[in-house]
């Protein structure tokens, strides 16, 4: 049996193995190069490939809205990002959630929207729709009206009684010059959305009311909420609604016990409450 003996000698940074000379500095650039290629490959997979590009939108909470329409709006909003970035506009890691929620609220007129989760190429969205119709009455004539302002049908006496007894349906009042008929428009869509936003903000402040009385003329901004206690709360529709309703709610908490039978509470002036 023959046993080979290899000697290792270090001489000025050079290793000698059984007569063969290798310089390690020659192999280092190769490893560095392969490392850089690996990093670039992973960066491409994580940031530039289609692996994390959203192409599916899951919608929870949509009732009357078509989920296909919601998905189309979400993808369009993502594609319309205002600032350029090197990664795709639909990248799941970089979804601008506040902007997406704001745009959806404006375009779809939903009460609430939130991005529940994003994973790989799926975005999961939770939504809460606004009421798609409300009760409008003029000169004691009660009708259902949709978000476009179109009269759908007239309420029966039993439906009117039920609506007045419960607070789960929004009732808006304005006396029109003409009799209301099915198919006519009581207002344009922009005005309808303004009414519903004001009513929604009053509810978000915790106010319970029976109806919302609109300004009596196009040039007026004076409106009233009829509270469940029979009070008329005077507000200005051109000013932010929530601070006005908040002032009313704070007044009610501090209201003296002997102050009863008020005709109205006016909260249009910031920091002041007028009572009659």
N, C-alpha and C positions, 0 to 999 in steps of 0.2 A: 504494500500500500504506500502511495506517495502522498505526502502532505505538503501543500504549497503554503508558503509563508509570505504574507504580503506586509511590506513595511510602509509606514506612512510618515512622510517627512514634510514638515512645513517650512517652506523657504520663500520668504518675501511675498507672502499672500498667495503662494501657489501650492496646491496639494499634489503630491506624487503618489499614485496608487499603482502598484505593480508595473511601474514603468510608463503609465499613461498620465499625461498632464492635462488637467481641466481647469479652466478659469471660470469661477462662479459669476463674475461680473458680466460674462457674455449671456448668461441665461436670465438674469434679472430683468432686462427690458422685455423679454418675451412674457414673463409672468406679469409685469406691469401692464403690458399691452392687453393681455387676456383679461386682467382685472378691470381695466377701463372698459373693454368691450362688454364684459358682464354687467358692469354698473349701467352702461348706456342701454343695454338690453332690458334690464329691469326697469329703468326709468321710462323707457318706451312702453313697456307692458303696463306699468302703473298709471302713466299720465297721458299717453298718446294713442294707445290701442283702443279697440272697441269694447274691451272687457268691462270697463266701468262707465261706458256711455249709456245714458238712460234712453231706452227705447220703449219701455212699458210703464204705464201709469196705472196704479191700482187706486180706485176711488171708493172710500167708505163714507156713508151718510147721504149720498145723493139719492133723492126720491124722484123729483120731476125732471131734474137735469139729466141729459143723456151723457153717460160716462164717456162715450166716444168724443163728444163735443168738449167735455172737460179735459180729456187727454190731449186733444188737439190744441187747446188753449195753453195747457201747461208746456208742451213741447215748443210752441211758438214763443212763449215768454222766455224760455231758456235760450232759444236761438237768438233772441233779440237783446242779449246782454249788452249793456251800454259801454263797457270797457273791454278792450281786447286782452286776451290772455293766451299763453302758448298752448294750453290744454283745450280739449273740445268744450264747446259751450254747454253741452249736456253732461259733463263729467259729474258723477254722483258725489264725489268728495267736495265739490266746490259749488254746490247749489246755493244761490243767494236766497235763503228762505224768507227773510222779511220782504224782499222785493217781490218774490213769487206770490206770497200771501196777499200783498197789497194789490198787485195787478189782477189776481183772481177776484178779489173783492170788488174791484172796479168793473171788470169785464163781465163777470157772471152774476154780480150783485148778490153774493152769498153773505150770510150773517157772520160766519166764521170759517176759517180754513187754516189748517196747520199741516206741515210736513211731518208725518209720523216716523218715517224711516226711509233711508236710501241704502240699497245694497246691490252690488254688482250693477246691472243695468235696469233696475226696477226702482221706481219712486212710489212710495205709498202715501196717499193724501187723505186726510180726514176733513170732512166738510159738514157744515150746518147751514141748510138753506133758509132763506127768508120765506115768509109766507108768499105764495104766488098769487094770492087774491085777498081782498079785504072788503069790508062793508062800507059803502058810501051812501050817505043819505042827504037828500035835499028836499026841504019842505015836507018832511015826514014820509018821503018816498025812499025806501031802503032797497039798494041793489048791490049785487056782487060786481066788483071791478077787478080786472087783472092788472098786471104790472105795466101794460101798455096804455092803461087808462080806459080800456074798452069795457062797456057795460055788458056783463054776461047774462044775467037774469035778475028778476025781482024776487025779493024774499017774501015768503008767506007770513001771515000774522004769527003763526007758531014759531017760525024761525026768528022773527024780530024779537019776540018775547024771550026766547032762549038766549039770543045774543046779548040782550040788555041785562039778563040775569047773570051771565057768566063773563069772565074777563079774558077768555082764551082766544077771542077773535077781535082784531083791530077794527074799530069803528071810526070813520072819518066823516066830518060834517062840513058841508058848505052849501049854502042856498044858491042854486043856479037860477038864471032867468027863465030857462026853458024846462019843460017837463023832461025827465030822464026816460029814455027808451033804450031797448036792447040794441046793441051795436054802436051806439054813439060813444064818443070819447069825452070823458069829463075833464081831462087835462092831458097834456103831453107827457111822454115817458120820463123826461127829465124832472118835471114837477112831481110826478108820482114817486120817483125814487127819493126825492128830497123829503117828501112827507113821511115815507116809511123810515128813512134814516133818523129823522127827528123823533118819531115815535119809538124807534128801537133804542135810541140813546136815553130817552126818558126811562124806559124799562130797565136798561142796564144800570141806572142809578138807583134802582129799587123802588121807583114810583109805580103805584097801582092807580090806574085811571080807567074811566068808563068810555071816554071818547076823546077825540082830538079835533077841536074846532079850528078850521083853517082861517087865514086872513080873509076878510070879507071882500077885498078888492085886489086886483093885480099889483097896485102900488103900495099896498099895506104889508107890513111884516109882523103885525100883531096877531098872535094866535093864542089859543087857550087849551089847556088840558082840564077835563072835568074829572076831579079826583073821586075816589070811591066814597069819600066823606061829603061829597056834594059841593066842594069848593072849586072855583075856577082859578087855575094857575096861569097867569098871563106871562107869555114868553115872547121873545123876538126870534123869528125864524132865520134872520140874517146873522145872528151871533151863535157861537158854539152852544149847543143845547145842554150838554152835560153839566157845565158849571152853573147854568141857571137852575136846572133841576136839583143839583147838589145843594144850592143855596136854599131851595124850598125844603128839602129833606132836613137840613140842619135847623131851619126855622121850626119845623114841626117837632123836632126833638126838644127844642128849648121853649116851645110855646107855653105861655102861662095858662093855667087851668081855667082861669076866669075869662080867657079870650076865646069865645065861641060864637058861632053864627056868622062867620066872616063871609062877605059877598065874594071877594076875590083876594088873591095874593099875587102881587106883581113883583117879579124877580128879574125884570129886564135890565136894571141898573146894577152893574157889578158891585158887590159889597154891600148892597142895600136891599131891603125887603119892604115893600109897601103893602099895607093891609087896609081893607075897607070892610 
